[in-house]
Amino acid sequence: RFHELDKRCRDFENANNELKQLNIQLEKDLLSVGGVTELFRRGPEGQTSDSNSN
């Protein structure tokens, strides 16, 4: 019984690690996309129009 639990726990850890890797990749992609979006939003005047980040 305990062995089964241990195996499941290890599977969970493996899945968790994979998720972390995916998350890191996703964040990188989002950063890239965010940068491009920021460029587009600035437009020709070089000023952010409706972004109230700060």
Helices and strands as residue ranges (DSSP letters): H 2-42
